[in-house]
Structure formats: C-alpha cells, structure tokens
Amino acid sequence: MDAVLDDLAQHWPLYTAIPFVAALIGYVTKRVAIEMMFRPLEWTGVKGTFLGWQGVVPRHGGRMAAIATDLLTANLLDIRDVFDRVDADRIAREIEQPLLRAVDSIARDVLAEYHPRMWERLPAMAQELIVKQLQASTPQLVRQLMDELRENLDDLLDVKHMTVQRLTKDKALLVRLIRETSRPEMAFIARSGIYFGFVLGIVQSIVWAVTKEPLVMPLFGACIGLFTDWLAIKLIFVPREPIRLFNRFTIQGRFQRRRTEVARQYGELIARELLTVPNLMEAVLRGPRSDRLMAMVQTLVIEAIDEQANAAKPLVSVAIGPQRLAEMKRAAAAKAIERLPGTIQPAEGYLTKAMDVANMVEERMLRLTPVQYEGLLRPAFRQDEWKLIAVGGIIGFIVGELQVLLLLH
C-alpha cells in the first residue's frame, strides 16, 4: 500500500490527468458516433471494399423515409382533414386575376390554333365577348374542382408515395428532419461522455496504481467508449414514463420529456419542408395518379365550354366541326393543367394558413403513446447501432494504449 501511495505522490500529475483523458475519450467517441449517424450523405471510401462509410441515416434512407411516413400518415396527418379546411370561394377570390388572365390566354390560343380563320375574322368586340363568357364560368369551375378534389382525394393524391419519394431523393432533408428534432439529445449524448468518462477515469487511475497492468488503460478506454455510448443512447428514450424517486426527483428519457417542444418543432418542419403547397401540387400534377386529375379537369373544362356554347352549339358545330370542337376542348383542358401551378401560386399563402399542417401534426403528436412517439427518433439509432457503439470502443482502446505509452515513458 505504501508503494502505491508513493507512486501516486511521485506521479500525481499523470494520475490526475487520467480522469480528464477518460472524459475526453467519452466526449470524442460520442461526437464521432453522432457524426457517423448523419455524415457523409454519400458513400465515401475505397470502392468495391468495406473500407468506407456512409451516414447511417442516409444509407438507410428508403427504410427511414418509409418509417417516418408511416408514422406521419397513420398517426399525425389526415390529408382529407387538411383539404376540408380550404374554402373554395376564398380560393376563387385569391386567384381571381391570374385565373381570368389564364382563361383569356387559353381561349385565344386554342381558338387561334384550331380555327384561325374564324377567329381572325371575328371583330375584336366579338372576341372579347367570347372570352368574357368563358371567364364568367371560372369561379364555378374552381368550386366544382375543389368539390371533386375533396370527394376523390384518395384517388388523386398519394401522400405516402409523395413523402417517401421526396425523403428518399433528398437525403439532406431526411437528415435535417431527424437531426433538427433531436439536437438537444445529440448534445446530451456528447456531454454524457464527459461525465461518465470522468467517473470511470477515476476508477481507471486507481486500478492502474494498484496493478500497473498495461492492459488496464486500453481495456478501460474501450469500456468507457462502449458503455458510455450504450448508456447515453438508452437514457434518451428510457424510462418512457416519468418515475418519481424519493418523492423529490423525477427521471424520464430526455426525448420523452421534450415531447411538447419536439411536437411543435416537428410540425413546423413538416409544414415548411415536406407538405408544402408546391409539393402537394407537384404530387397531384406529376404523381402516379395525375392521369385521374387530368381526366377530371378535362371533364370539368369540357362541361364549362359546352355550357357557354350551348346557345350557339348547332352553329359552332357546323362552323368548326364536331371532331375539331372535341380537339379544342381537350387542348383547353391540357393548357388549363399546364397553367394550374402558376394560377394557384397567389393563393399559396392562404392555402398554407388554411391547411395549418404544423398545428395538426403538433396536436396529434401530443396524443401519441410513448412507444409511438419514440418511433419518431428510435429507428435512427436502431440502424447499425452496434457499429456506432463499437467505434466508440475502438477509439477508447486506441486512446487507452496511448495513455500506457505515456505512463511508461
């Protein structure tokens, strides 16, 4: 015992440094594990070998996107409720001017293309009259389109497909969605490495003083890296429910404890980055069910044209011909679809506010069970979690070996 005390007195700076080095090991291994979850977005390393790495989240982007989408569509968002909040009359007012300009342009283009001689011979007043008649029917057309959208929403919009495709294609968005909502948890993991590492470092210094066994340092370093990585991840999620200790302290997983904050933040991210008006429009117009929207718009446009031309239908049929008239109607519908994104753009602010995606997601997230809520972040850790912990152990072992070299020289 005297020999141990003499050694401690003689080399106290080195023994004092051991807990601090252990704390550094704990912190570094955590930071490395965190970065390995998200970076790099693409595989970086030697092609054709296992020597390289891609962030856990981007590497499993398809699976992660599917999990996030299942949670979103099953528990957090009902797209029918979202569309039910939109007032068709308000939409018609918001897009009135661009809609009138679109109708004017479409009518003139189609008539000039399919019956240029008749159109050119018409007096300017007659041309304006035809355009005005078509414009007069557009508010009703908007209301009909909104009603049809609501009634056939499941046939026109595949939200799950849209979300998975966008998150899979944009890996940076998927990473941002997970990283932004878990930033405090990631900081906690890094900080925990300091605290746990320091405590284990004290034990490590005592064991080294007693045994002088060269394997103590690398083995303790590996244990620090492994154990603190594992424990930090567990403390994020468990216990799921708050537990009172000694009627004074409450312990609960950090992520579970932050549910109110996470719900608000996640809702804002979904509304700002994913379920935006442009993204929904893109999904409706270019998605796997876009042909159904085209058929619907074509039917509504043809009905509107027929209604306006009904009084002069025999004359129109003779002057243009039934086949050419049918082609004109289809062309008008196609142009209407083409102009739809630009026409609806002035209403984007109203639509975003009316749909209120952020609040809907937030409110429903607060109603999730602890297990369902945990599913928002837990899959990001489950994928290759053992690799992240193993890396912590390897780094700890290497630093421990360096400590031995320092102590022995």
N, C-alpha and C positions, 0 to 999 in steps of 0.2 A: 504493500500500500504506500509505503514511504517513497519507493521508486516511482510510483505513478504520480504522486504529488510533486516530487522533484522534477519529473518530466513536464508536468503541467506548468510549474513555475518557470522552467527554463524556456519552454516553447509556447508560452501563453499567447503570443500574437497569432501563431498558426492555429491553435485550438480555438481562439476567439473567431478566427476567420471562417472556420468550418461551417457553423450555422448560417453565416451570411452567404457563403458559396452555395450551400444547400438551398437557401431561399432563392438565389439566382437560378439554380438548376430548375427549381419548381416553376419559376416565372417563365424562363425561356422555353421549357418544354410545353407549357400551356400556350404561349404565343405561337409557337411552331404548329401545335395541333390545331389552333383556331385558323391560322392562315391556310393550313393544308385542307381544311374543310371547304374553303371558298376559292382558293387560287392554286394554280392558274386556271383560267377558263377553258383552255385547250391543253391537250397532252403536250408536255414538254419533256424531252429526254431523247434517248437513243432509239430510233425507230426499229421496230422488229424485235425489241428486247423488253424486259421488265424494268430496265433502268430509266425511270422517268416517273412523272406524276402528273395527275390532273386533279383539280379540286374535287372532293367527294360529292359536293352538291352538283356542280356542272357535269361530272362524269355520269351521275345517275339522274340527269336532268329529266328524261322522259318519265321515269318512275316517280320522281319527286313532284313533277308537274301533275301527274295523274292523282297522286295522294292529295296534293293541295286543292286540286279541282274537285275531287270527291267531297272533301270537307266543305268547300265553298258552295257547291251546288246542292248537296244533301242537307246541310245544316244552316248555312249562313245567308243564302240568297235564293229568292224565288223570283225568277225573271218575269213571271206573269204579274206579280205584285208590283214590280218596278214599272212595267208599262201601264198598269192600271192607274198610276199616279199622273200620267200625262194627259192633259186636257187638249182634245183635238181642235177645239175652237181657238184656244190660245196659240197652238202651233200654227194654225191658218193665219192668225194675225201677225205672228212673229215673222213668217216667211212670205207675207203678202207681196211685197215689192219684188224680191227675187223670183217668186213664183209667177207673177204677171210677166216679168221680163222673159222667163223661160218659156212660158206659153206663147208669147209673141214670137220669139225666135224659132221655136219648134214649128209653129203653124206656118210661118213664112218659108222656112227651109223646106218642109215637106211639100207644101203646095207648089213652090218654085221648082222642086226636083221632079215631082211626079206629074205635074200638069203645068209646065212653064208657060205655054201659050195662053191658056185660060187665065192664069194668074197675072201675067203681064198686061193682058187686055182689060183687066178689071180696073175701074177708076180707083184712085187712092182711097176715096171715101168708102167704097165697097170693100176694099181690102181691110181697112180699119174696122169696119162693121163685123166682118167675119172673125177677125182676131178678138174683138171685144166680146163677141158672143161666146167664143171658146173660153176666154178669160173669166167670164161671168160664172162658168160652171166649176172653176177650180176650187173654191172653198168647200163646196160639197164633195168634190173629188178627194180632198185632203181628209175630210171627216170619214168618208167611206173607206179610204185606205187605212186609217187608224183603226176603224172598227174591224176590218178584215185582218189586220195585223194582230189585234188582241185575240180574235176568235181562232186564228190559225197559227198562233205564235210558236207552238211546238213543232209545227211543220215547216216553219220558215227560218227559225234560229236555233242552232245547236250550240248552246253556251259552253257545254263541256268541251266540244271539239275546238271551239274558238280559244278557250282558255289554255287547254293542253298545247295546242299548236303554237300559241304566242309564247308561252313559258318555255317550251322546248326549243323554239327557234331563237329566242332571246335569252341566252344563259345569264347574261348580266342582270336582266330583270328578275329572274328566278333567284339569283344570289342576293340581289338587293332586297327582295321580298322577305327572305329569311333573315338576312343579316341585320336589316334595319329594325325588325321587330324583336331581335334577340341581342341587341348591342349591350344592354346592361348585364345580361347573362354572360356574354363573352368577356366583359371586363371583370366580372366576378370570378370566372374561371382563372383568368390571368392573376388576379390578386390572391386568390386562394393558394396558388402555387407558392407565393411568398410566405404566407403564414404557415401552411403545412410543412413546407420545406425547412423553414427555420426551426420548428419544433423537432422535426426528425433529425436535423443537423446537430442539435444539442445531444440527442441520443447517440448519433454517429460519432461525435467527438469523444464521448465518454467510452464507447466501445473501443475506439481506436487507442485511447490512452491505456486501456486495460490489456488489450490483446496485441497491439502493434501488428495485426494481421493485414497484409497488403490487400487482401480481397475485400476487407471491410468497406473501403471507400467506394470502389466501383459497384459492389453489390448494394450498398445503401443508396448510392446515386441512382441505380436502376430502380430500386424500390420506391424512392422518392418520386421519380418520373412516372412510374406505373401507377402507384397508389394515389398520388395526388390528382393525376388525370382522371382516373376512375371515380374517385370520391367527388371531385368538382362537378363532373357530369351528373352524378346521382343527385347531388344537392340542388341542382337546378330544378329537378322535377319532383322529388320526394322530400317530405311527405306531401301527398296531394291535398289532403285536408289539414287545416291548422290544428296543431296539437299544443295544449297548454302544459307547461312544466312549472311545478311548484306554485301554481296559481299566479305566476308572475311573468313568465316568458312564454312567447308563442313562436313555434317553429313551423315553417312551411316552405316547400320548394319555391325558389325565387321566381320562377316563371309563373307558377300558380298564384303567387302573391301579387304579381303585377297585372293580373287579368284586366282590370279596368283600363289601365294605360295601354296595354297591348291591343285590346279591342278597338280603342279609338285610333291608334296608330295603324293597325292592320286595315281597318275600314277606309281610312284616308288613302292608304297605298293602293288598295283595290280600286277605289273610285278614281284615283289620279293616274294610275299606271296601266290598269287592266280593263276594267269595264267602263271605258270612256265612250262618249257618243261616237267619235270617229271609228273606234274599234268595233263597236256594235254595228255601225253602218257597213263597215268592211265585211263583217261576218254575214250580214244579211245579203249584201250585194255580190260577194265573191265566195261565200262559203259553200259547203256541199249541198245546201238546199236552196241556192239562189235561183235555180230554174223555176221553182214554185212561186217565188216573188215576181219573177218576170212574167209568168203566166197570169198572176193576179193583177199586176199593173196593166198588162195588155188588155185584160178583160174590162177593167175599170175605164181605161182611156177610150177603148172602142165604144163602150156604153155612153160615155160622155159625148163623144163625137156624133154618135147616132142620135142622141137626144137633141143636140143643137142643129143637126142637119135634117131632122125628121120632117120638118115642114116642106123642105125642098128635096126630099130624098129621090123622088122619081126624076127630077131634073138633074140632080147630081149624078145619079146612076147612068143616065143617058149621056151626059157630058163627059164623065170620067170613065165609066165602065165599072161593073161590079168587081172585076179582078183587080184593076188598078186602085179602086177605092179600098179594097181589103189590104193591099200592099201599103197604102198610105197610112192606114190605121196602125199596122204593125210597126211601120217606120216611126210613127209618132210615139208609140209605146216604148220602143227601143231608145229613142232620144230622151224620153222622159226619165228612163232608168239611168241613162248616162249623165243627165244633168242633176240627178237627185242629190248627190253629196254636196255639190255647190249650192243647191237651192236650200237645203236644210241647215247649212252652216250658220246662218244668222240666228237660228233657234238653239244653237248648241248650249249657250249659257242657261236658257230656260230649261232645256231638257236635263242638263246636269243637276240643276237645282231641284227640279220636279222629281226626278228619279231617286235622288237622295240615297245613292248606293252606300255612301260612307256610314250614315246613321243606321241603315238597315243591317249592314254587316256588324256594326258595333253592338247594336241591341241584341241581335241573335247570338253573337259570340258570348255575351254575358250570361246567356241561358244554357250554354253548353255544360255537359257534365265535366268533371275534372279530367276524365280519361279522354273525352272528345277534344277538349281544349288542348291537352298535352299533345295530341296528334298534329297540331299546327307546327310544332318545332321538333318533336321527338324523332321523326323519320330522318331528319338531317343528321342526327347523331348515330342512329342505328346503322346507317350505311357505313361499313368499314370502320366502325367504332374501335374494333380491336387493333386496327392498324395505327390509328391515332394514339392509342394508349401505348402500343409497342414502340412507336417512335419516341415517346416520352421516356420510356425505359432505356432505350438505346442511347439517347443523348445523355441521360443521367449517368449511365455506366461509363461513357467516354469521359465526362467531366470528373467523375469519381476517380478514374485512373490517372487523370492529370493531377488530381489532388495528391495521390500517392507519390507520384514523381516529385512533386513539390516538397512533400513532407520528408522524403527520404534523401533529399539532396540539400 
